[in-house]
């Protein structure tokens, strides 16, 4: 890549992102990458194709893939109550009765679960470790609201990290293995993805010794304490990857959607892309648009990202950054990058 292209990309997001990396899968199946800025400004480490970025809530898309994989293995049925499969903890209603809400409703963010105010933010690597059960019971400042079904399931869309914590526990209970291991065994390892992982503290320590993990920056371009946050809610926002490797996951999804994958069945991919009954723009762990597109957005204190797949053509775009711009993707410039693909030159 020449310096002029890098400058134009960086200029486009000037004063918004410390580092940015993009990848595009075209109609012919070719992958193009582009990147600019710093993975670590203080140590003068530039972003390159292999820089690993926080995917933030793109994690939910990959979690949906994991849930469907567990369904294919006969471990779960997404239309049955989540409590049928939970053994260490049970999802309850506001009056403390066991809920009959389905796995599908949780995937759709339509289970009636609300997150705590200012929850799922600001936990540091050096803070005491927060367990998944502590999160679900609202016992820490990371999420001080017990996870309960507070509204009639299926009646409202309520975006919920807490709901995906429930799914994380479900996967661990039915597979009898850590959530991060199931993701690796099901998709990352078979696809040869060496830079993609769910960031348990052990995984963070391991991967930062092997690869360049992009330092996270706040709205004022100041590094967050510890460089990367502690993310115990892996299924909701704990995925790290590169744009190119996310493209590979997306390409496998597209292949599955068309019946050409050995990792995921066509029916599973089409369930993910199936709109909710009352909300046509909501899929399982993803959003849908009117142009046959699947969209996944990520936004956290250490980065902002976006992925879009055209389910008809297979064209896919991924943009990842290592800074919180303080505004959503429509205002930060990421959605425009997705739509215009300006890094293609």
ZADO-1210 file (C-alpha; in nm, 4 decimals, padded with zeros to 6 digits):
<atoms>
<atom x="00.0000" y="00.0000" z="00.0000" code="UNK" pos="1"/>
<atom x="00.1338" y="00.3433" z="-00.0845" code="UNK" pos="2"/>
<atom x="00.1587" y="00.6347" z="00.1569" code="UNK" pos="3"/>
<atom x="-00.0965" y="00.8428" z="-00.0353" code="UNK" pos="4"/>
<atom x="-00.3685" y="00.5840" z="00.0228" code="UNK" pos="5"/>
<atom x="-00.2790" y="00.5604" z="00.3892" code="UNK" pos="6"/>
<atom x="-00.2946" y="00.9369" z="00.4248" code="UNK" pos="7"/>
<atom x="-00.6336" y="00.9571" z="00.2544" code="UNK" pos="8"/>
<atom x="-00.7721" y="00.6924" z="00.4861" code="UNK" pos="9"/>
<atom x="-00.6288" y="00.8610" z="00.7938" code="UNK" pos="10"/>
<atom x="-00.7403" y="01.2020" z="00.6720" code="UNK" pos="11"/>
<atom x="-01.0927" y="01.0733" z="00.6334" code="UNK" pos="12"/>
<atom x="-01.1052" y="00.9828" z="01.0020" code="UNK" pos="13"/>
<atom x="-00.8821" y="01.2680" z="01.1189" code="UNK" pos="14"/>
<atom x="-00.9097" y="01.3487" z="01.4903" code="UNK" pos="15"/>
<atom x="-01.1331" y="01.0476" z="01.5438" code="UNK" pos="16"/>
<atom x="-00.9150" y="00.7377" z="01.5519" code="UNK" pos="17"/>
<atom x="-00.5616" y="00.6660" z="01.6615" code="UNK" pos="18"/>
<atom x="-00.5440" y="00.3573" z="01.4410" code="UNK" pos="19"/>
<atom x="-00.7725" y="00.2073" z="01.1800" code="UNK" pos="20"/>
<atom x="-00.7723" y="-00.1100" z="00.9725" code="UNK" pos="21"/>
<atom x="-01.0066" y="-00.2159" z="00.6936" code="UNK" pos="22"/>
<atom x="-01.0646" y="-00.5205" z="00.4771" code="UNK" pos="23"/>
<atom x="-01.2889" y="-00.5798" z="00.1760" code="UNK" pos="24"/>
<atom x="-01.4012" y="-00.9010" z="00.0063" code="UNK" pos="25"/>
<atom x="-01.5048" y="-00.8271" z="-00.3525" code="UNK" pos="26"/>
<atom x="-01.7344" y="-01.0015" z="-00.5987" code="UNK" pos="27"/>
<atom x="-01.4505" y="-01.2251" z="-00.7194" code="UNK" pos="28"/>
<atom x="-01.3563" y="-01.3353" z="-00.3696" code="UNK" pos="29"/>
<atom x="-01.0434" y="-01.1198" z="-00.3503" code="UNK" pos="30"/>
<atom x="-00.9483" y="-00.9664" z="-00.0168" code="UNK" pos="31"/>
<atom x="-00.8045" y="-00.6145" z="-00.0075" code="UNK" pos="32"/>
<atom x="-00.6711" y="-00.4581" z="00.3117" code="UNK" pos="33"/>
<atom x="-00.5855" y="-00.1019" z="00.4099" code="UNK" pos="34"/>
<atom x="-00.4707" y="00.0495" z="00.7386" code="UNK" pos="35"/>
<atom x="-00.3375" y="00.3676" z="00.8911" code="UNK" pos="36"/>
<atom x="-00.2318" y="00.5244" z="01.2173" code="UNK" pos="37"/>
<atom x="-00.0919" y="00.3776" z="01.5359" code="UNK" pos="38"/>
<atom x="-00.1482" y="00.0510" z="01.7161" code="UNK" pos="39"/>
<atom x="00.0443" y="00.2070" z="02.0041" code="UNK" pos="40"/>
<atom x="00.1113" y="00.5781" z="01.9661" code="UNK" pos="41"/>
<atom x="00.3354" y="00.6079" z="02.2723" code="UNK" pos="42"/>
<atom x="00.5715" y="00.3380" z="02.1431" code="UNK" pos="43"/>
<atom x="00.5460" y="00.4452" z="01.7793" code="UNK" pos="44"/>
<atom x="00.4016" y="00.1102" z="01.6669" code="UNK" pos="45"/>
<atom x="00.2110" y="00.1493" z="01.3411" code="UNK" pos="46"/>
<atom x="-00.0985" y="-00.0458" z="01.2442" code="UNK" pos="47"/>
<atom x="-00.0377" y="-00.3188" z="00.9898" code="UNK" pos="48"/>
<atom x="-00.2467" y="-00.5990" z="00.8425" code="UNK" pos="49"/>
<atom x="-00.1808" y="-00.8249" z="01.1417" code="UNK" pos="50"/>
<atom x="-00.2623" y="-00.5742" z="01.4168" code="UNK" pos="51"/>
<atom x="-00.5277" y="-00.7267" z="01.6431" code="UNK" pos="52"/>
<atom x="-00.8193" y="-00.4991" z="01.7343" code="UNK" pos="53"/>
<atom x="-01.1093" y="-00.5282" z="01.9802" code="UNK" pos="54"/>
<atom x="-01.4218" y="-00.6338" z="01.7934" code="UNK" pos="55"/>
<atom x="-01.6437" y="-00.5225" z="02.0828" code="UNK" pos="56"/>
<atom x="-02.0062" y="-00.6135" z="02.0068" code="UNK" pos="57"/>
<atom x="-01.9218" y="-00.7875" z="01.6800" code="UNK" pos="58"/>
<atom x="-01.8673" y="-01.0593" z="01.9400" code="UNK" pos="59"/>
<atom x="-02.2460" y="-01.1090" z="01.9448" code="UNK" pos="60"/>
<atom x="-02.2440" y="-01.2150" z="01.5792" code="UNK" pos="61"/>
<atom x="-01.9763" y="-01.4763" z="01.6487" code="UNK" pos="62"/>
<atom x="-02.1633" y="-01.5837" z="01.9624" code="UNK" pos="63"/>
<atom x="-02.4722" y="-01.6443" z="01.7487" code="UNK" pos="64"/>
<atom x="-02.2583" y="-01.8665" z="01.5255" code="UNK" pos="65"/>
<atom x="-02.1447" y="-02.0577" z="01.8351" code="UNK" pos="66"/>
<atom x="-02.5022" y="-02.0994" z="01.9578" code="UNK" pos="67"/>
<atom x="-02.6107" y="-02.2346" z="01.6203" code="UNK" pos="68"/>
<atom x="-02.3106" y="-02.4692" z="01.6200" code="UNK" pos="69"/>
<atom x="-02.4211" y="-02.6058" z="01.9571" code="UNK" pos="70"/>
<atom x="-02.7691" y="-02.6489" z="01.8106" code="UNK" pos="71"/>
<atom x="-02.6251" y="-02.8479" z="01.5184" code="UNK" pos="72"/>
<atom x="-02.4441" y="-03.0718" z="01.7666" code="UNK" pos="73"/>
<atom x="-02.7761" y="-03.1560" z="01.9294" code="UNK" pos="74"/>
<atom x="-02.6850" y="-02.9837" z="02.2543" code="UNK" pos="75"/>
<atom x="-02.9637" y="-02.7235" z="02.2459" code="UNK" pos="76"/>
<atom x="-03.2791" y="-02.6156" z="02.0660" code="UNK" pos="77"/>
<atom x="-03.3008" y="-02.2378" z="02.0309" code="UNK" pos="78"/>
<atom x="-03.6787" y="-02.2408" z="02.0571" code="UNK" pos="79"/>
<atom x="-03.6766" y="-02.4023" z="02.4008" code="UNK" pos="80"/>
<atom x="-03.6322" y="-02.2126" z="02.7284" code="UNK" pos="81"/>
<atom x="-03.2782" y="-02.1122" z="02.8103" code="UNK" pos="82"/>
<atom x="-03.3358" y="-02.2498" z="03.1625" code="UNK" pos="83"/>
<atom x="-03.3699" y="-02.6006" z="03.0211" code="UNK" pos="84"/>
<atom x="-02.9954" y="-02.5957" z="02.9595" code="UNK" pos="85"/>
<atom x="-02.8600" y="-02.3772" z="03.2409" code="UNK" pos="86"/>
<atom x="-02.7253" y="-02.5749" z="03.5355" code="UNK" pos="87"/>
<atom x="-02.5132" y="-02.3335" z="03.7451" code="UNK" pos="88"/>
<atom x="-02.7624" y="-02.0460" z="03.7448" code="UNK" pos="89"/>
<atom x="-03.1216" y="-01.9878" z="03.6367" code="UNK" pos="90"/>
<atom x="-03.2769" y="-01.6919" z="03.4566" code="UNK" pos="91"/>
<atom x="-03.5659" y="-01.5586" z="03.6629" code="UNK" pos="92"/>
<atom x="-03.8443" y="-01.3071" z="03.6274" code="UNK" pos="93"/>
<atom x="-03.8762" y="-00.9939" z="03.8393" code="UNK" pos="94"/>
<atom x="-04.0803" y="-01.1890" z="04.0932" code="UNK" pos="95"/>
<atom x="-03.8002" y="-01.4526" z="04.1150" code="UNK" pos="96"/>
<atom x="-03.9830" y="-01.7292" z="03.9343" code="UNK" pos="97"/>
<atom x="-03.7944" y="-01.9240" z="03.6691" code="UNK" pos="98"/>
<atom x="-03.8453" y="-01.7711" z="03.3251" code="UNK" pos="99"/>
<atom x="-03.9550" y="-01.9700" z="03.0208" code="UNK" pos="100"/>
<atom x="-03.7909" y="-01.7258" z="02.7782" code="UNK" pos="101"/>
<atom x="-03.6375" y="-01.8986" z="02.4755" code="UNK" pos="102"/>
<atom x="-03.2784" y="-01.8934" z="02.3552" code="UNK" pos="103"/>
<atom x="-03.4018" y="-01.7349" z="02.0321" code="UNK" pos="104"/>
<atom x="-03.5548" y="-01.4434" z="02.2212" code="UNK" pos="105"/>
<atom x="-03.2251" y="-01.3799" z="02.3998" code="UNK" pos="106"/>
<atom x="-03.0368" y="-01.3880" z="02.0677" code="UNK" pos="107"/>
<atom x="-03.2872" y="-01.1376" z="01.9254" code="UNK" pos="108"/>
<atom x="-03.2508" y="-00.9039" z="02.2297" code="UNK" pos="109"/>
<atom x="-03.6228" y="-00.9571" z="02.2853" code="UNK" pos="110"/>
<atom x="-03.6151" y="-01.1497" z="02.6128" code="UNK" pos="111"/>
<atom x="-03.7194" y="-00.8572" z="02.8309" code="UNK" pos="112"/>
<atom x="-03.3739" y="-00.8271" z="02.9900" code="UNK" pos="113"/>
<atom x="-03.2365" y="-00.4832" z="03.0764" code="UNK" pos="114"/>
<atom x="-02.8720" y="-00.3952" z="03.1441" code="UNK" pos="115"/>
<atom x="-02.7698" y="-00.2007" z="03.4510" code="UNK" pos="116"/>
<atom x="-02.7068" y="00.1710" z="03.4148" code="UNK" pos="117"/>
<atom x="-02.3475" y="00.2349" z="03.2961" code="UNK" pos="118"/>
<atom x="-02.2894" y="-00.1403" z="03.3059" code="UNK" pos="119"/>
<atom x="-02.0308" y="-00.3425" z="03.1131" code="UNK" pos="120"/>
<atom x="-01.7764" y="-00.0639" z="03.1072" code="UNK" pos="121"/>
<atom x="-01.4570" y="00.0389" z="03.2809" code="UNK" pos="122"/>
<atom x="-01.3256" y="-00.2865" z="03.4292" code="UNK" pos="123"/>
<atom x="-00.9448" y="-00.2913" z="03.4343" code="UNK" pos="124"/>
<atom x="-00.7089" y="-00.5847" z="03.3914" code="UNK" pos="125"/>
<atom x="-00.5659" y="-00.5273" z="03.7375" code="UNK" pos="126"/>
<atom x="-00.9082" y="-00.5087" z="03.9051" code="UNK" pos="127"/>
<atom x="-01.0347" y="-00.8129" z="04.0977" code="UNK" pos="128"/>
<atom x="-01.1599" y="-01.0788" z="03.8592" code="UNK" pos="129"/>
<atom x="-01.5359" y="-01.0655" z="03.8051" code="UNK" pos="130"/>
<atom x="-01.7078" y="-01.3997" z="03.7517" code="UNK" pos="131"/>
<atom x="-01.9920" y="-01.4616" z="03.5117" code="UNK" pos="132"/>
<atom x="-02.2203" y="-01.5517" z="03.8014" code="UNK" pos="133"/>
<atom x="-02.1360" y="-01.2231" z="03.9759" code="UNK" pos="134"/>
<atom x="-02.2350" y="-01.0370" z="03.6588" code="UNK" pos="135"/>
<atom x="-02.5623" y="-01.2267" z="03.6275" code="UNK" pos="136"/>
<atom x="-02.6491" y="-01.1633" z="03.9919" code="UNK" pos="137"/>
<atom x="-02.5553" y="-00.7942" z="03.9752" code="UNK" pos="138"/>
<atom x="-02.3005" y="-00.8263" z="04.2548" code="UNK" pos="139"/>
<atom x="-02.0339" y="-00.5917" z="04.1145" code="UNK" pos="140"/>
<atom x="-02.0111" y="-00.2374" z="03.9850" code="UNK" pos="141"/>
<atom x="-01.9458" y="-00.3829" z="03.6391" code="UNK" pos="142"/>
<atom x="-02.3130" y="-00.4768" z="03.6334" code="UNK" pos="143"/>
<atom x="-02.5009" y="-00.3800" z="03.9479" code="UNK" pos="144"/>
<atom x="-02.8416" y="-00.4995" z="03.8269" code="UNK" pos="145"/>
<atom x="-02.9414" y="-00.8664" z="03.8659" code="UNK" pos="146"/>
<atom x="-03.0205" y="-01.0136" z="03.5266" code="UNK" pos="147"/>
<atom x="-03.3925" y="-01.0764" z="03.5238" code="UNK" pos="148"/>
<atom x="-03.6726" y="-01.0960" z="03.2657" code="UNK" pos="149"/>
<atom x="-03.8492" y="-00.7696" z="03.3443" code="UNK" pos="150"/>
<atom x="-04.0813" y="-00.7356" z="03.0437" code="UNK" pos="151"/>
<atom x="-04.2962" y="-00.9733" z="02.8436" code="UNK" pos="152"/>
<atom x="-04.0632" y="-01.1604" z="02.6062" code="UNK" pos="153"/>
<atom x="-04.1070" y="-01.0782" z="02.2391" code="UNK" pos="154"/>
<atom x="-04.2804" y="-00.7456" z="02.2915" code="UNK" pos="155"/>
<atom x="-03.9847" y="-00.5062" z="02.2821" code="UNK" pos="156"/>
<atom x="-03.6317" y="-00.4857" z="02.1458" code="UNK" pos="157"/>
<atom x="-03.3913" y="-00.4084" z="02.4300" code="UNK" pos="158"/>
<atom x="-03.0226" y="-00.4344" z="02.3346" code="UNK" pos="159"/>
<atom x="-02.8645" y="-00.6330" z="02.6149" code="UNK" pos="160"/>
<atom x="-02.5082" y="-00.7353" z="02.6958" code="UNK" pos="161"/>
<atom x="-02.6524" y="-00.9115" z="02.9989" code="UNK" pos="162"/>
<atom x="-02.8591" y="-01.1373" z="02.7749" code="UNK" pos="163"/>
<atom x="-02.5443" y="-01.2494" z="02.5988" code="UNK" pos="164"/>
<atom x="-02.3869" y="-01.3272" z="02.9366" code="UNK" pos="165"/>
<atom x="-02.6736" y="-01.5737" z="02.9764" code="UNK" pos="166"/>
<atom x="-02.5811" y="-01.7272" z="02.6401" code="UNK" pos="167"/>
<atom x="-02.2168" y="-01.7480" z="02.7443" code="UNK" pos="168"/>
<atom x="-02.3116" y="-01.9453" z="03.0531" code="UNK" pos="169"/>
<atom x="-02.5435" y="-02.1649" z="02.8479" code="UNK" pos="170"/>
<atom x="-02.2643" y="-02.2591" z="02.6050" code="UNK" pos="171"/>
<atom x="-02.0319" y="-02.3377" z="02.8940" code="UNK" pos="172"/>
<atom x="-02.2933" y="-02.5487" z="03.0718" code="UNK" pos="173"/>
<atom x="-02.3909" y="-02.7598" z="02.7707" code="UNK" pos="174"/>
<atom x="-02.0374" y="-02.8066" z="02.6338" code="UNK" pos="175"/>
<atom x="-01.8627" y="-02.8374" z="02.9714" code="UNK" pos="176"/>
<atom x="-01.5789" y="-02.6176" z="02.8486" code="UNK" pos="177"/>
<atom x="-01.4861" y="-02.2482" z="02.8657" code="UNK" pos="178"/>
<atom x="-01.6742" y="-02.0307" z="02.6181" code="UNK" pos="179"/>
<atom x="-01.3495" y="-01.9087" z="02.4602" code="UNK" pos="180"/>
<atom x="-01.2423" y="-02.2672" z="02.3928" code="UNK" pos="181"/>
<atom x="-01.5685" y="-02.3558" z="02.2205" code="UNK" pos="182"/>
<atom x="-01.5311" y="-02.0569" z="01.9873" code="UNK" pos="183"/>
<atom x="-01.1760" y="-02.1556" z="01.9005" code="UNK" pos="184"/>
<atom x="-01.2573" y="-02.5220" z="01.8421" code="UNK" pos="185"/>
<atom x="-01.5710" y="-02.4514" z="01.6399" code="UNK" pos="186"/>
<atom x="-01.4515" y="-02.1736" z="01.4108" code="UNK" pos="187"/>
<atom x="-01.1174" y="-02.0068" z="01.4754" code="UNK" pos="188"/>
<atom x="-00.8932" y="-02.3140" z="01.4570" code="UNK" pos="189"/>
<atom x="-01.0721" y="-02.4837" z="01.1631" code="UNK" pos="190"/>
<atom x="-01.0519" y="-02.1574" z="00.9664" code="UNK" pos="191"/>
<atom x="-00.6829" y="-02.1103" z="01.0499" code="UNK" pos="192"/>
<atom x="-00.7393" y="-01.7859" z="01.2374" code="UNK" pos="193"/>
<atom x="-00.4301" y="-01.7267" z="01.4479" code="UNK" pos="194"/>
<atom x="-00.5153" y="-01.3684" z="01.5475" code="UNK" pos="195"/>
<atom x="-00.8755" y="-01.4234" z="01.6602" code="UNK" pos="196"/>
<atom x="-00.9731" y="-01.5062" z="02.0174" code="UNK" pos="197"/>
<atom x="-01.2139" y="-01.4340" z="02.2989" code="UNK" pos="198"/>
<atom x="-01.0167" y="-01.2269" z="02.5492" code="UNK" pos="199"/>
<atom x="-01.0186" y="-01.4105" z="02.8781" code="UNK" pos="200"/>
<atom x="-00.7401" y="-01.2718" z="03.0950" code="UNK" pos="201"/>
<atom x="-00.5293" y="-01.5791" z="03.0167" code="UNK" pos="202"/>
<atom x="-00.5854" y="-01.5338" z="02.6443" code="UNK" pos="203"/>
<atom x="-00.4965" y="-01.1652" z="02.6644" code="UNK" pos="204"/>
<atom x="-00.1694" y="-01.2453" z="02.8395" code="UNK" pos="205"/>
<atom x="-00.0890" y="-01.5163" z="02.5833" code="UNK" pos="206"/>
<atom x="-00.1733" y="-01.3241" z="02.2666" code="UNK" pos="207"/>
<atom x="-00.0078" y="-00.9979" z="02.3661" code="UNK" pos="208"/>
<atom x="00.3208" y="-01.1902" z="02.3829" code="UNK" pos="209"/>
<atom x="00.2731" y="-01.3227" z="02.0279" code="UNK" pos="210"/>
<atom x="00.1107" y="-01.0383" z="01.8349" code="UNK" pos="211"/>
<atom x="00.0538" y="-00.6641" z="01.8373" code="UNK" pos="212"/>
<atom x="-00.2704" y="-00.5930" z="02.0199" code="UNK" pos="213"/>
<atom x="-00.3912" y="-00.2403" z="01.9544" code="UNK" pos="214"/>
<atom x="-00.3766" y="-00.0196" z="02.2634" code="UNK" pos="215"/>
<atom x="-00.7182" y="00.1269" z="02.3444" code="UNK" pos="216"/>
<atom x="-00.7656" y="00.5052" z="02.3471" code="UNK" pos="217"/>
<atom x="-01.0445" y="00.7141" z="02.4938" code="UNK" pos="218"/>
<atom x="-01.2255" y="01.0075" z="02.3322" code="UNK" pos="219"/>
<atom x="-00.9289" y="01.2350" z="02.4070" code="UNK" pos="220"/>
<atom x="-00.6742" y="00.9966" z="02.2512" code="UNK" pos="221"/>
<atom x="-00.5456" y="00.8991" z="02.5964" code="UNK" pos="222"/>
<atom x="-00.4562" y="00.5303" z="02.6476" code="UNK" pos="223"/>
<atom x="-00.6981" y="00.3515" z="02.8772" code="UNK" pos="224"/>
<atom x="-00.5334" y="00.2235" z="03.1978" code="UNK" pos="225"/>
<atom x="-00.3742" y="-00.1156" z="03.1389" code="UNK" pos="226"/>
<atom x="-00.3987" y="-00.0697" z="02.7574" code="UNK" pos="227"/>
<atom x="-00.6881" y="-00.3177" z="02.7306" code="UNK" pos="228"/>
<atom x="-00.9915" y="-00.3610" z="02.9576" code="UNK" pos="229"/>
<atom x="-01.0919" y="-00.6767" z="03.1409" code="UNK" pos="230"/>
<atom x="-01.3932" y="-00.8193" z="02.9557" code="UNK" pos="231"/>
<atom x="-01.5559" y="-01.1067" z="03.1474" code="UNK" pos="232"/>
<atom x="-01.8655" y="-01.0853" z="02.9250" code="UNK" pos="233"/>
<atom x="-01.6855" y="-01.2564" z="02.6370" code="UNK" pos="234"/>
<atom x="-01.9976" y="-01.3482" z="02.4406" code="UNK" pos="235"/>
<atom x="-02.1194" y="-00.9887" z="02.4444" code="UNK" pos="236"/>
<atom x="-01.8002" y="-00.7967" z="02.3716" code="UNK" pos="237"/>
<atom x="-01.4831" y="-00.9999" z="02.4310" code="UNK" pos="238"/>
<atom x="-01.3772" y="-01.0886" z="02.0761" code="UNK" pos="239"/>
<atom x="-01.0442" y="-00.9668" z="01.9326" code="UNK" pos="240"/>
<atom x="-00.9448" y="-01.0114" z="01.5693" code="UNK" pos="241"/>
<atom x="-00.8158" y="-00.8459" z="01.2528" code="UNK" pos="242"/>
<atom x="-01.0413" y="-00.7193" z="00.9725" code="UNK" pos="243"/>
<atom x="-00.9014" y="-00.9849" z="00.7397" code="UNK" pos="244"/>
<atom x="-00.9779" y="-01.2689" z="00.9817" code="UNK" pos="245"/>
<atom x="-01.3277" y="-01.1354" z="01.0470" code="UNK" pos="246"/>
<atom x="-01.3714" y="-01.1401" z="00.6696" code="UNK" pos="247"/>
<atom x="-01.2775" y="-01.5071" z="00.6677" code="UNK" pos="248"/>
<atom x="-01.5446" y="-01.5787" z="00.9297" code="UNK" pos="249"/>
<atom x="-01.7956" y="-01.3770" z="00.7261" code="UNK" pos="250"/>
<atom x="-01.6999" y="-01.5589" z="00.4067" code="UNK" pos="251"/>
<atom x="-01.7604" y="-01.8932" z="00.5780" code="UNK" pos="252"/>
<atom x="-02.0996" y="-01.7648" z="00.6926" code="UNK" pos="253"/>
<atom x="-02.1823" y="-01.6640" z="00.3336" code="UNK" pos="254"/>
<atom x="-02.0734" y="-02.0070" z="00.2127" code="UNK" pos="255"/>
<atom x="-02.2992" y="-02.1660" z="00.4747" code="UNK" pos="256"/>
<atom x="-02.5859" y="-01.9383" z="00.3734" code="UNK" pos="257"/>
<atom x="-02.5523" y="-02.0898" z="00.0271" code="UNK" pos="258"/>
<atom x="-02.5040" y="-02.4466" z="00.1459" code="UNK" pos="259"/>
<atom x="-02.1287" y="-02.4609" z="00.0829" code="UNK" pos="260"/>
<atom x="-01.9724" y="-02.4794" z="00.4288" code="UNK" pos="261"/>
<atom x="-01.8346" y="-02.7757" z="00.6196" code="UNK" pos="262"/>
<atom x="-01.8441" y="-02.5794" z="00.9469" code="UNK" pos="263"/>
<atom x="-02.2007" y="-02.4479" z="00.9542" code="UNK" pos="264"/>
<atom x="-02.5214" y="-02.5757" z="00.7997" code="UNK" pos="265"/>
<atom x="-02.7255" y="-02.3698" z="00.5562" code="UNK" pos="266"/>
<atom x="-03.0230" y="-02.3755" z="00.7911" code="UNK" pos="267"/>
<atom x="-02.8150" y="-02.2331" z="01.0755" code="UNK" pos="268"/>
<atom x="-02.6867" y="-01.9431" z="00.8661" code="UNK" pos="269"/>
<atom x="-03.0352" y="-01.8651" z="00.7400" code="UNK" pos="270"/>
<atom x="-03.1729" y="-01.8683" z="01.0947" code="UNK" pos="271"/>
<atom x="-02.9199" y="-01.5984" z="01.1867" code="UNK" pos="272"/>
<atom x="-03.0351" y="-01.3892" z="00.8903" code="UNK" pos="273"/>
<atom x="-03.4051" y="-01.4483" z="00.9640" code="UNK" pos="274"/>
<atom x="-03.5779" y="-01.1315" z="01.0877" code="UNK" pos="275"/>
<atom x="-03.7676" y="-01.1222" z="01.4132" code="UNK" pos="276"/>
<atom x="-04.1456" y="-01.1282" z="01.3773" code="UNK" pos="277"/>
<atom x="-04.2076" y="-00.7751" z="01.5016" code="UNK" pos="278"/>
<atom x="-03.8712" y="-00.6197" z="01.4154" code="UNK" pos="279"/>
<atom x="-03.7655" y="-00.6810" z="01.0557" code="UNK" pos="280"/>
<atom x="-03.4247" y="-00.5221" z="01.1114" code="UNK" pos="281"/>
<atom x="-03.3178" y="-00.7677" z="01.3829" code="UNK" pos="282"/>
<atom x="-03.1519" y="-01.1055" z="01.3216" code="UNK" pos="283"/>
<atom x="-02.9881" y="-01.3476" z="01.5636" code="UNK" pos="284"/>
<atom x="-02.6958" y="-01.1500" z="01.7043" code="UNK" pos="285"/>
<atom x="-02.6963" y="-00.9158" z="01.4038" code="UNK" pos="286"/>
<atom x="-02.8908" y="-00.6372" z="01.2384" code="UNK" pos="287"/>
<atom x="-03.0461" y="-00.6542" z="00.8927" code="UNK" pos="288"/>
<atom x="-03.0908" y="-00.3892" z="00.6254" code="UNK" pos="289"/>
<atom x="-03.3135" y="-00.3590" z="00.3215" code="UNK" pos="290"/>
<atom x="-03.0298" y="-00.4424" z="00.0815" code="UNK" pos="291"/>
<atom x="-02.9900" y="-00.8078" z="00.1831" code="UNK" pos="292"/>
<atom x="-02.7196" y="-00.7038" z="00.4248" code="UNK" pos="293"/>
<atom x="-02.6165" y="-00.8409" z="00.7614" code="UNK" pos="294"/>
<atom x="-02.4632" y="-00.5779" z="00.9871" code="UNK" pos="295"/>
<atom x="-02.2693" y="-00.6124" z="01.3099" code="UNK" pos="296"/>
<atom x="-02.1468" y="-00.3099" z="01.5036" code="UNK" pos="297"/>
<atom x="-01.9009" y="-00.2845" z="01.7892" code="UNK" pos="298"/>
<atom x="-01.8361" y="00.0097" z="02.0186" code="UNK" pos="299"/>
<atom x="-01.6493" y="00.0109" z="02.3461" code="UNK" pos="300"/>
<atom x="-01.4085" y="00.2157" z="02.5499" code="UNK" pos="301"/>
<atom x="-01.1110" y="00.0839" z="02.3503" code="UNK" pos="302"/>
<atom x="-01.2448" y="00.0834" z="01.9961" code="UNK" pos="303"/>
<atom x="-01.5215" y="00.1013" z="01.7419" code="UNK" pos="304"/>
<atom x="-01.5870" y="-00.1361" z="01.4548" code="UNK" pos="305"/>
<atom x="-01.8375" y="-00.2494" z="01.1962" code="UNK" pos="306"/>
<atom x="-01.8923" y="-00.5470" z="00.9652" code="UNK" pos="307"/>
<atom x="-02.1335" y="-00.5794" z="00.6746" code="UNK" pos="308"/>
<atom x="-02.2084" y="-00.8810" z="00.4548" code="UNK" pos="309"/>
<atom x="-02.4147" y="-00.8752" z="00.1362" code="UNK" pos="310"/>
<atom x="-02.5946" y="-01.2081" z="00.1505" code="UNK" pos="311"/>
<atom x="-02.6642" y="-01.2017" z="-00.2244" code="UNK" pos="312"/>
<atom x="-02.3208" y="-01.1151" z="-00.3670" code="UNK" pos="313"/>
<atom x="-02.0935" y="-01.2141" z="-00.0792" code="UNK" pos="314"/>
<atom x="-01.9265" y="-00.8733" z="-00.0739" code="UNK" pos="315"/>
<atom x="-01.8092" y="-00.7990" z="00.2777" code="UNK" pos="316"/>
<atom x="-01.6520" y="-00.4994" z="00.4481" code="UNK" pos="317"/>
<atom x="-01.4904" y="-00.4746" z="00.7919" code="UNK" pos="318"/>
<atom x="-01.3554" y="-00.1636" z="00.9647" code="UNK" pos="319"/>
<atom x="-01.1842" y="-00.1830" z="01.3050" code="UNK" pos="320"/>
<atom x="-01.0296" y="00.0893" z="01.5214" code="UNK" pos="321"/>
<atom x="-00.8667" y="00.1242" z="01.8622" code="UNK" pos="322"/>
<atom x="-01.0343" y="00.4415" z="01.9854" code="UNK" pos="323"/>
<atom x="-01.3704" y="00.5375" z="02.1296" code="UNK" pos="324"/>
<atom x="-01.4763" y="00.8343" z="01.9120" code="UNK" pos="325"/>
<atom x="-01.7563" y="00.9329" z="02.1484" code="UNK" pos="326"/>
<atom x="-02.0184" y="00.9120" z="01.8726" code="UNK" pos="327"/>
<atom x="-02.1784" y="00.6192" z="01.6939" code="UNK" pos="328"/>
<atom x="-02.0713" y="00.4721" z="01.3602" code="UNK" pos="329"/>
<atom x="-02.2951" y="00.7013" z="01.1581" code="UNK" pos="330"/>
<atom x="-02.1204" y="01.0082" z="01.2993" code="UNK" pos="331"/>
<atom x="-01.7671" y="00.8773" z="01.3422" code="UNK" pos="332"/>
<atom x="-01.7196" y="00.7973" z="00.9738" code="UNK" pos="333"/>
<atom x="-01.7071" y="00.4194" z="01.0029" code="UNK" pos="334"/>
<atom x="-02.0447" y="00.3627" z="00.8377" code="UNK" pos="335"/>
<atom x="-01.9427" y="00.5886" z="00.5501" code="UNK" pos="336"/>
<atom x="-01.6254" y="00.3839" z="00.5103" code="UNK" pos="337"/>
<atom x="-01.8352" y="00.0691" z="00.5003" code="UNK" pos="338"/>
<atom x="-02.0683" y="00.2141" z="00.2384" code="UNK" pos="339"/>
<atom x="-01.8138" y="00.3881" z="00.0165" code="UNK" pos="340"/>
<atom x="-01.5203" y="00.1467" z="00.0489" code="UNK" pos="341"/>
<atom x="-01.2918" y="00.4447" z="-00.0100" code="UNK" pos="342"/>
<atom x="-00.9728" y="00.2549" z="00.0771" code="UNK" pos="343"/>
<atom x="-00.9939" y="00.0681" z="-00.2543" code="UNK" pos="344"/>
<atom x="-00.8242" y="00.3642" z="-00.4173" code="UNK" pos="345"/>
</atoms>
